[in-house]
Amino acid sequence: MRKPPPKTSCIKPLMQSHKPFYSRIFTVAKYCIGTVVLAQHHCLLCDEPGTSRLCHYCQKLLLNARHSCQQCALPLEHFALFCGQCLKQTPAFDYVFSPFLYQAPISTLILDYKQKSHDYTGKALSDLFCQSVSRHYRQEHLPQPTFITHVPLHWRNQWRRGFNQSANFSHALSRHMNIAHFSHSRRVKWTMSQKTLSKKERTQSLRGSFLITKPLNGESVVIVDDVMTTGATVNTLATELKKAGAGRVSVWVLARTPNYRFK
């Protein structure tokens, strides 16, 4: 008994006879689909389409300190382990990591996010922050902290602005680094704007501003903030965390301001 002939498609001979033509169509279609999938964002600075909200070339425009204090990350003109301020009075926090200097263009992006609450800018800064922290901890083989927290806002400032940029950064870092979020820091005292105050005046103004509502048992904690100027705010919060029982307290800030103006 003869076997029935195999089923053939009318399309296959057609494709075989026009193989170069169909090959070109498939190649173009594959390229177009790949371009659409990869080009999900536009760069905040140059508006070029790409895979990230801040392209690789524009990220090279962001400045970082060549030399900095090993404890407070203050930019230094020459290499030294510690700055004069940390040698004179040791801060409550143990270590600060800051990938960038608070200068244009990142200063412009941070202000745009804080003052205008542009969500796209906030996500771009969060992505940049997460990439910088994970790269630094991977390269330096540093142990991850137990908890991550942020500098809380007083309810008046939170209500007026509508969000806390430091909280958004800390939650993004918590997810990216797989670190438990510590949500028991409160700002119980309203303070005036710190922009025009000296470091001494800031420290006095911030006294009694924070309250830790849950005790700690020697766990390491990292404080997240957007910008560090004199360090008075994170130092006050670090003091309260250590009073509550925290062990090592580190600080992650997206940008560090040279604070020669805030002595």
C-alpha positions as CSV (number, residue, x, y, z in Angstrom):
1,M,0.0,0.0,0.0
2,R,1.5,3.3,-1.1
3,K,1.9,6.1,1.5
4,P,0.1,9.3,0.8
5,P,2.3,12.1,-0.5
6,P,3.4,14.6,2.2
7,K,1.4,17.7,2.6
8,T,3.0,20.7,1.0
9,S,2.2,24.4,1.4
10,C,1.7,26.7,-1.5
11,I,3.7,29.3,0.4
12,K,6.9,27.3,0.7
13,P,7.7,27.1,-3.0
14,L,6.8,30.7,-3.4
15,M,9.2,31.7,-0.6
16,Q,11.9,29.4,-2.0
17,S,11.6,31.0,-5.4
18,H,11.8,34.5,-4.0
19,K,14.2,33.8,-1.1
20,P,16.3,37.0,-1.4
21,F,13.1,39.1,-1.5
22,Y,11.6,37.5,1.6
23,S,15.0,37.5,3.4
24,R,15.2,41.2,3.0
25,I,11.6,41.7,4.3
26,F,12.3,39.6,7.4
27,T,15.6,41.4,8.0
28,V,14.0,44.9,7.8
29,A,11.0,43.8,9.9
30,K,13.3,42.3,12.6
31,Y,15.4,45.5,12.7
32,C,12.3,47.7,13.0
33,I,10.8,45.6,15.8
34,G,14.1,45.6,17.6
35,T,14.4,49.3,17.3
36,V,10.9,49.9,18.7
37,V,11.5,47.5,21.6
38,L,14.9,49.0,22.5
39,A,14.1,52.7,22.1
40,Q,11.7,52.9,25.1
41,H,12.9,56.2,26.4
42,H,14.2,59.6,25.4
43,C,17.3,61.1,27.1
44,L,16.4,64.0,29.5
45,L,19.3,66.1,28.3
46,C,19.8,65.4,24.6
47,D,16.3,64.0,23.8
48,E,17.9,61.1,21.8
49,P,15.9,57.8,21.8
50,G,17.5,54.9,23.7
51,T,17.2,52.3,26.4
52,S,17.6,54.6,29.4
53,R,16.2,57.9,30.5
54,L,19.7,59.4,30.6
55,C,21.9,58.2,27.7
56,H,25.4,56.9,28.1
57,Y,27.0,60.0,26.5
58,C,25.1,62.5,28.8
59,Q,26.0,60.5,31.9
60,K,29.6,61.3,31.1
61,L,28.7,65.0,31.7
62,L,27.9,64.3,35.3
63,L,30.9,65.3,37.5
64,N,32.3,63.4,40.4
65,A,35.1,64.2,42.9
66,R,38.6,63.0,42.2
67,H,39.4,63.1,45.9
68,S,37.0,63.0,48.8
69,C,36.9,62.5,52.6
70,Q,36.6,58.8,53.5
71,Q,33.9,59.6,56.0
72,C,31.7,62.5,54.8
73,A,32.6,62.4,51.1
74,L,33.5,66.1,51.1
75,P,35.3,66.9,47.8
76,L,39.0,67.6,48.5
77,E,41.6,69.3,46.3
78,H,44.3,66.7,47.2
79,F,44.3,63.2,48.4
80,A,43.6,62.7,52.1
81,L,41.9,60.1,54.2
82,F,39.7,62.5,56.1
83,C,38.8,66.2,55.9
84,G,39.6,68.7,58.6
85,Q,36.0,68.8,59.8
86,C,35.8,65.1,60.4
87,L,39.2,65.1,62.2
88,K,38.0,67.9,64.4
89,Q,34.7,66.4,65.3
90,T,33.7,62.8,64.2
91,P,30.2,62.7,62.8
92,A,27.6,60.3,64.0
93,F,27.4,58.5,60.6
94,D,30.2,56.1,59.7
95,Y,30.4,56.4,55.9
96,V,29.0,58.5,53.0
97,F,28.7,57.4,49.4
98,S,28.0,60.1,46.8
99,P,28.5,59.4,43.1
100,F,28.2,62.9,41.8
101,L,29.1,66.5,42.6
102,Y,26.1,68.9,43.0
103,Q,26.8,70.8,39.8
104,A,25.1,71.1,36.5
105,P,23.6,69.2,34.8
106,I,22.6,66.9,37.7
107,S,21.9,69.9,40.0
108,T,19.4,71.1,37.4
109,L,17.7,67.7,37.2
110,I,17.4,67.4,41.0
111,L,15.9,70.9,41.3
112,D,13.5,70.1,38.4
113,Y,12.3,67.0,40.2
114,K,12.0,68.7,43.6
115,Q,10.3,71.9,42.5
116,K,8.2,70.7,39.5
117,S,7.7,67.1,40.6
118,H,8.4,65.8,37.1
119,D,7.9,62.0,37.3
120,Y,10.1,61.2,34.3
121,T,13.0,63.1,35.8
122,G,12.5,61.4,39.2
123,K,12.6,57.9,37.5
124,A,15.8,58.9,35.6
125,L,17.5,60.0,38.8
126,S,16.3,56.9,40.7
127,D,17.7,54.7,37.9
128,L,21.0,56.5,38.0
129,F,21.1,56.3,41.8
130,C,20.5,52.6,41.8
131,Q,23.1,51.9,39.2
132,S,25.7,53.9,41.0
133,V,25.2,52.3,44.4
134,S,25.1,48.7,43.1
135,R,28.2,49.3,41.0
136,H,30.1,50.8,43.9
137,Y,29.2,48.0,46.4
138,R,30.0,45.4,43.8
139,Q,33.4,46.9,42.9
140,E,34.4,47.6,46.5
141,H,33.0,44.2,47.8
142,L,31.1,46.0,50.6
143,P,28.6,44.3,52.8
144,Q,25.0,45.5,52.4
145,P,23.2,47.2,55.3
146,T,20.3,45.5,57.1
147,F,17.9,48.4,56.7
148,I,17.5,51.4,54.4
149,T,15.6,54.5,55.4
150,H,15.2,58.1,54.2
151,V,15.4,61.6,55.6
152,P,11.7,62.2,56.5
153,L,9.9,65.5,55.8
154,H,7.8,67.3,58.3
155,W,4.1,66.9,57.5
156,R,3.8,70.5,56.5
157,N,6.6,70.3,53.9
158,Q,5.2,66.9,52.7
159,W,1.8,68.4,52.3
160,R,3.1,71.5,50.4
161,R,5.4,69.5,48.0
162,G,3.1,66.5,47.7
163,F,6.0,64.0,47.9
164,N,9.3,63.2,49.4
165,Q,12.0,62.7,46.8
166,S,14.3,61.0,49.4
167,A,11.6,58.5,50.2
168,N,11.1,57.8,46.5
169,F,14.9,57.2,46.1
170,S,15.1,55.0,49.2
171,H,12.2,52.8,48.1
172,A,13.7,52.4,44.6
173,L,17.1,51.5,46.2
174,S,15.3,49.1,48.6
175,R,13.8,47.2,45.7
176,H,17.0,47.3,43.5
177,M,19.4,46.2,46.3
178,N,16.9,43.9,48.0
179,I,17.3,45.7,51.4
180,A,14.4,45.9,53.9
181,H,13.0,49.4,54.3
182,F,12.9,50.9,57.7
183,S,9.8,53.2,57.9
184,H,10.0,54.2,61.6
185,S,11.8,57.5,61.3
186,R,9.6,60.6,61.9
187,R,10.2,64.3,61.7
188,V,8.4,65.8,64.6
189,K,9.8,69.3,64.6
190,W,9.2,71.9,61.8
191,T,12.2,73.9,60.9
192,M,12.8,76.9,58.6
193,S,14.6,76.6,55.3
194,Q,18.2,75.6,55.9
195,K,19.6,77.1,52.7
196,T,21.0,80.3,54.2
197,L,22.1,78.9,57.5
198,S,25.7,78.0,58.5
199,K,26.6,74.5,59.6
200,K,26.4,75.5,63.3
201,E,23.0,77.2,62.8
202,R,21.7,74.2,60.9
203,T,22.8,71.8,63.7
204,Q,21.1,74.0,66.4
205,S,17.9,74.3,64.2
206,L,17.7,70.5,63.7
207,R,18.1,69.5,67.3
208,G,15.1,67.4,68.4
209,S,13.7,67.2,64.9
210,F,13.7,63.4,64.4
211,L,12.1,60.6,66.4
212,I,12.8,56.8,65.9
213,T,9.6,54.9,66.8
214,K,11.0,51.4,66.7
215,P,14.1,50.2,68.6
216,L,17.0,48.6,66.8
217,N,19.3,45.9,68.0
218,G,22.7,46.6,66.4
219,E,21.5,46.4,62.8
220,S,23.3,48.4,60.2
221,V,21.2,51.2,58.6
222,V,21.7,53.4,55.5
223,I,20.2,56.9,55.3
224,V,19.1,58.0,51.8
225,D,18.9,61.7,50.7
226,D,19.1,63.6,47.4
227,V,21.8,66.2,48.3
228,M,24.2,66.6,51.1
229,T,25.6,70.1,51.9
230,T,26.9,70.5,55.5
231,G,25.8,67.0,56.6
232,A,23.9,68.4,59.6
233,T,20.6,66.8,58.6
234,V,21.9,63.2,58.1
235,N,24.2,63.6,61.1
236,T,21.2,64.5,63.4
237,L,19.2,61.5,62.0
238,A,22.2,59.2,62.4
239,T,22.5,60.3,66.0
240,E,18.9,59.4,66.7
241,L,19.3,56.0,64.9
242,K,22.3,55.1,67.1
243,K,20.4,56.2,70.2
244,A,17.7,53.7,69.1
245,G,20.3,50.9,69.0
246,A,21.6,51.0,65.4
247,G,25.1,49.7,64.7
248,R,26.9,51.1,61.6
249,V,25.0,54.0,60.0
250,S,25.9,54.9,56.4
251,V,24.6,57.6,54.1
252,W,23.8,57.4,50.4
253,V,23.3,60.7,48.7
254,L,22.9,61.3,45.0
255,A,25.0,64.5,44.9
256,R,27.5,66.2,47.3
257,T,27.9,69.9,47.6
258,P,31.3,71.4,48.3
259,N,30.4,73.1,51.6
260,Y,33.1,75.8,51.8
261,R,30.2,78.2,51.9
262,F,28.6,76.6,55.0
263,K,31.3,76.8,57.6
